[in-house]
Amino acid sequence: MKRFFLFLLLCFIGPSLWAQTIEPYLPEDEMPDVVKVLPAPPADPSPGFDYDIIRYMWGKQQRKDPSRLQMAVRDAVWNIDTTLVILGEPFGLKISKEETPAIYEVLTRGITTIENIRFRPKAYYFRTRPFAYFQEPSIFPQDDEWLATEGSYPSGHTIRAWACALLMAQINPESAEAVFARAWQSGESRVISGCHWQSDVDASRPVASMGYSRLQTSPEFQRDMARARVEFSILTQ
């Protein structure tokens, strides 16, 4: 019976689900310009930047814990499917295009919409990443050269994780505490990796929330979110 209801749901989703590229619900130029909202990152020197340095040193100490280092490495994978696997564990459901098509659709498109908000502030501030500032390798030395060509403020990985948590909590409110706790750890992973300052990560969560708020105005998103919630209810009865 569950499979029958899922078949009916698929009939209404439409062919866009199977497209290889992820189409955002709203174009980047219709998302909030967070450059007009965010304060500038802490100046060097300043008390805020002193705290960033303290947290960078904290992150280096965390790398000595093999399990925490492994988490930071996993959290660094820039792939939405990987994010869905990581946060799917506290969400309480394995998410995939084949098994949860409506949930997969709204999460991948919703996350893409929200995370596109990062481009303008990254280009505007073009902040130097911690590993480059200290002339030390991150935990991904093979990627350091190209990472240094992209601004550090805010953190795209943290925006992605927080956006995913916001959307998952909307689908399954009972998972909110667990998914936000895991998304918070994902942000800390960016400090541990040496790829982001603490202030980059701290700015990223409200940035994701601004994008999430704007996303709610999309009728197409609201339609897909309703279908995702129905699908979740069917699969977890």
C-alpha positions in Angstrom: 0.0 0.0 0.0 2.9 2.4 0.8 4.4 1.8 -2.6 1.1 2.5 -4.3 0.8 5.9 -2.6 4.4 6.6 -3.6 3.6 5.8 -7.2 0.7 8.3 -7.1 3.0 10.9 -5.6 5.6 10.3 -8.3 3.0 10.9 -11.0 2.6 14.5 -9.7 6.3 15.2 -9.2 7.0 15.6 -12.9 10.0 14.9 -15.0 12.2 17.7 -13.6 13.3 15.4 -10.7 15.4 13.3 -13.1 17.4 16.2 -14.6 21.1 15.9 -14.0 21.6 19.6 -13.0 19.9 21.0 -9.9 17.6 23.8 -10.7 17.1 26.3 -7.8 13.7 27.4 -7.0 14.8 31.1 -7.2 17.7 32.6 -9.2 20.6 34.0 -7.3 19.7 37.6 -8.1 16.3 37.1 -6.4 17.9 36.0 -3.2 18.8 38.5 -0.4 22.1 40.4 -0.9 23.7 39.5 2.4 26.6 41.9 1.7 24.0 44.6 2.8 23.3 42.7 5.9 26.5 41.0 7.2 29.1 43.0 9.1 32.5 42.9 7.6 34.7 40.0 9.0 36.9 40.9 12.0 39.7 43.2 11.2 43.3 42.2 11.8 44.1 43.2 14.5 40.9 43.3 16.6 39.4 41.3 19.6 37.2 39.5 17.1 40.2 38.4 15.1 42.0 37.4 18.3 39.1 35.0 18.9 39.4 33.7 15.4 43.0 32.8 16.0 42.2 31.1 19.3 39.6 29.0 17.6 42.0 28.2 14.8 44.4 26.8 17.4 41.6 24.9 19.0 40.8 23.4 15.7 44.3 22.2 15.3 44.1 20.5 18.6 40.9 18.7 17.6 42.7 17.1 14.7 44.5 14.9 17.2 41.3 13.1 17.9 41.1 10.5 15.0 37.3 10.3 15.2 36.8 14.1 15.1 39.3 14.4 12.3 37.5 11.7 10.3 34.2 13.6 10.8 35.8 16.9 9.6 37.1 15.1 6.5 33.7 13.6 5.7 32.0 16.9 6.3 34.3 18.6 3.8 33.0 16.6 0.8 31.3 19.1 -1.5 28.5 16.9 -2.7 24.8 17.4 -1.8 24.2 13.6 -1.8 27.0 13.3 0.8 25.3 16.0 2.9 22.0 14.1 2.7 23.7 11.0 3.9 25.4 12.7 6.8 22.3 14.6 8.0 20.0 11.8 6.9 21.2 9.8 9.9 19.7 12.2 12.5 16.8 12.9 10.2 15.8 9.3 10.6 15.4 8.2 6.9 17.8 7.2 4.2 17.4 9.8 1.4 17.9 9.0 -2.2 16.5 9.9 -5.6 15.1 6.4 -6.0 13.7 5.6 -2.6 12.5 9.1 -1.5 12.0 11.1 -4.7 9.9 13.9 -3.3 12.1 14.5 -0.3 15.2 14.3 -2.5 13.7 16.8 -4.9 12.8 19.5 -2.3 16.1 19.1 -0.4 18.5 19.2 -3.3 16.7 22.1 -5.0 16.1 23.9 -1.7 19.7 23.6 -0.6 20.9 24.8 -4.0 18.7 27.8 -3.8 19.9 28.8 -0.3 23.6 28.1 -0.8 23.8 30.3 -3.9 23.4 33.2 -1.5 27.1 32.8 -0.6 28.6 34.0 -3.9 28.3 37.8 -3.5 29.8 38.1 0.0 32.6 35.7 -0.8 33.6 37.8 -3.8 33.0 41.1 -2.0 35.1 40.4 1.1 37.5 37.9 -0.5 38.8 37.0 2.9 42.0 35.0 3.3 41.5 31.5 4.6 43.2 30.5 7.9 45.6 28.0 6.4 46.8 30.6 3.9 47.1 33.3 6.6 49.3 31.1 8.7 51.1 29.6 5.7 50.3 26.1 7.0 48.5 23.2 5.3 44.9 22.5 5.9 43.8 18.9 6.4 43.4 18.9 2.6 46.8 20.1 1.4 46.1 18.9 -2.1 43.2 21.4 -2.3 44.8 24.4 -0.6 46.0 26.1 -3.8 42.5 26.4 -5.4 40.8 26.9 -2.0 42.9 30.0 -1.5 41.4 31.5 -4.7 37.9 31.6 -3.1 37.0 34.0 -0.3 36.6 32.5 3.2 33.7 34.6 4.4 31.1 33.1 4.8 31.5 29.3 4.8 29.7 27.6 1.9 29.8 24.2 3.6 28.2 25.6 6.8 25.5 27.3 4.8 24.8 24.0 3.0 24.6 22.0 6.2 22.4 24.6 8.0 20.1 24.9 5.0 19.8 21.1 4.9 18.9 21.1 8.6 16.3 23.8 8.2 14.6 21.9 5.4 14.8 18.6 7.1 13.3 20.0 10.3 10.4 21.4 8.2 9.8 17.9 6.8 10.2 16.1 10.1 9.9 18.6 13.0 10.7 15.8 15.5 14.2 15.5 14.1 15.0 19.2 14.6 17.2 18.9 17.6 19.3 16.1 16.1 19.7 17.5 12.7 20.7 21.0 13.9 23.2 19.4 16.4 24.8 17.5 13.5 24.8 20.6 11.3 26.4 22.6 14.1 29.2 20.0 14.2 29.6 20.3 10.5 30.3 24.0 10.9 32.9 23.3 13.6 34.5 20.9 11.1 35.3 23.8 8.9 37.3 25.4 11.7 39.0 22.1 12.5 40.0 21.7 8.8 41.7 25.1 8.8 39.7 26.2 5.8 37.5 28.7 7.7 37.7 31.1 10.6 35.2 30.8 13.4 33.6 34.1 12.3 33.1 32.7 8.8 31.1 29.8 10.3 29.2 32.0 12.8 28.0 34.3 9.9 27.0 31.4 7.8 24.1 30.2 9.9 22.1 33.4 9.8 22.9 33.7 6.1 21.4 30.3 5.5 18.4 31.3 7.6 17.9 34.4 5.4 18.0 32.3 2.3 15.6 29.8 3.9 13.1 32.6 4.7 13.2 33.9 1.1 12.7 30.3 -0.2 9.4 30.1 1.6 7.9 32.7 -0.7 8.3 30.3 -3.7 4.9 28.6 -4.6 6.8 25.8 -6.4 8.9 25.1 -3.2 5.8 25.1 -1.1 4.2 22.6 -3.5 7.2 20.3 -3.4 7.6 20.6 0.4 4.0 19.5 0.9 4.7 16.4 -1.3 7.9 15.7 0.7 6.0 15.8 3.9 3.4 13.4 2.6 6.1 11.1 1.4 7.8 11.2 4.8 4.5 10.4 6.5 3.8 7.4 4.2 7.3 6.0 4.7 7.3 6.3 8.4 3.8 5.1 9.3 
